[in-house]
Amino acid sequence: MEREFPEPGPGQVRIRVQACGVCHSDSITKYGLFPGIAYPRVPGHEVAGVIDAVGADVPLLKAGQRVGLGWHGGHCNYCTPCRRGDFVSLRKPTDSGISYDGGYADYVLAPANALALIPDDWPTWMRRR
């Protein structure tokens, strides 16, 4: 399906997807097994790509950086678990590919606080470890 992809909003980045893993849990999206999932929804929560646009209030990320987006799709920073640093116990979980469209697409909008940086020399960097 083709659709226009919006510009990132405050706290978001747009990622040009270069790779997305295929995971059994993507069937949660496909078969609607997660309570409250809204359709249409694009699955995919094992994303690697390059930031191509940055929304307002994103101080540390910039276009051209390589990033990864996993199952944890961001956090609110306001609920009690977030204030304690317990981002997996959110009152309202945010999961990529479930709460918002995932990586089985050309581009993904994601909260900046959900991303992990991937070093530019990643294959070489991994061998040095």
C-alpha angles and dihedrals in degrees: 000000000000124000138156114265115221128227114264116268127219111314093011137107131197114230125202100219116232097170139001126189122229112234132180089234089066084079085071086069096039095051098035095241095146113087113250097009111161124215143257090050130162113218127216128106103175099078131164121179150114127283109243100172135021126205128217119287095031103122104170106040130072140180113282097034118128113234143172128219120198138178092293100079101187139296137243100231089214110077119085095257091051092050087053091050092248097132095167093060097058118155088228108028119212112208124177112240090023109048091032136002116296140207103293084098140071093254136022130197109213139168110262091229090062096062134098120203117240113208115242090234092047101145091048092041091055092053091053092061 
